[in-house]
Amino acid sequence: MNDDEMRKAERAAMGFVSREDLTIGDSVTWLHETRGGYGYCENVHGKVLALGPKRATIEVERIVPNGEPRQFVKRCVAYTSLRRFESARPLPRSTP
């Protein structure tokens, strides 16, 4: 197994996806790093709408004030920031 295959296997074990792994309609978790968030990532649930050569278009729910109807927005995100929804749980911590 060469280095490239090993990296792909490690990323797949962590739940990250590539373009070949996704289909339209899949549920994904977007690791969204907010501006000024100092490296903190938010997990945002979304659905794949389209697949491009470098980015996927996903639909995510927008946060709205109480009492307003739900709103959905489209975002174009890099494949490196997506994970499958079923594997969107915290990684287990290793014990010393």
N, C-alpha and C positions, 0 to 999 in steps of 0.2 A: 504494500500500500504506500503510495507516494504522499508527499506533504499536503498537496491539494486535496486528495481524497480524505486524509486524516482531518483536515480542517472542516471539510463538509460534514463528516461524520460527527465531529464534536459539536458543530452548530446545530445539527439535526437532533442530537441528544439533548441539547438545551432548549429545544422547541422553536428555534429560528427557522425561517423558511426561505426558499429561493423562488424564482419565477416559475420553475417547473413544478413546484410542490403545490401551487395555488390554482384554484379554478374560480370562476365568477360565482358569487353566492356564498363562498366560504366565510365562516366567522373567524375573525382574527382579533388579536390584541395589539394595539399600536403603542409602542413605548415612546410617548410624547415628552420631549424635553422642553419645558416652558422657557420663554425668554426671561432671563434674569433668575432662573431657577437654580443656579449654581450646581449644575450637573444632576439635579434631581429629576427622575423620570416618573411620569404618571402613566398608569395602565388605562388605556381607553379602548372600550369594546367597539368593534366596527364590523362592517360587512363589505366584502370585495365587490366592486362594481365593474372595474376594468383593469386589464393588465398591460403595461407598457414595457419597453425594453429595459428601463432603469427604475421605474416607479410603478406603484399600484395606486389606483384610485379607490378610496374606501369611503363609506358613508358612516358618519358617527353622529351621536346625539349631542346637540348643543345644550349647554346649561342655561335654563331660563328661570326667571323668578316664579315663585309659587303662584298657582292659579292660571298660568298661561299654558297653552297647548304645547306638546312636545314638538321640537324642531330638529330636523336633521340637516347636516351640512356635508359637503364632499371635500375630501382632502387628498392631495397627491403626496404619497409618502414613499420613501426608499424601502426596498425589501429588507435591508439590514435592521430596520426598526419594527418589523412585524414578527409576531409569533402566532402559532395556532392557538385558538381560543381554549381548547381543552388542556393545553400545556401552560396556560397562563397562571400558574401558581408560583409562589416564591420558591426559589431554589433551596434545597435542603442545606443547612449549615453543617459544616464538618466539625466534629468534636475533636478537641486537641488530645 
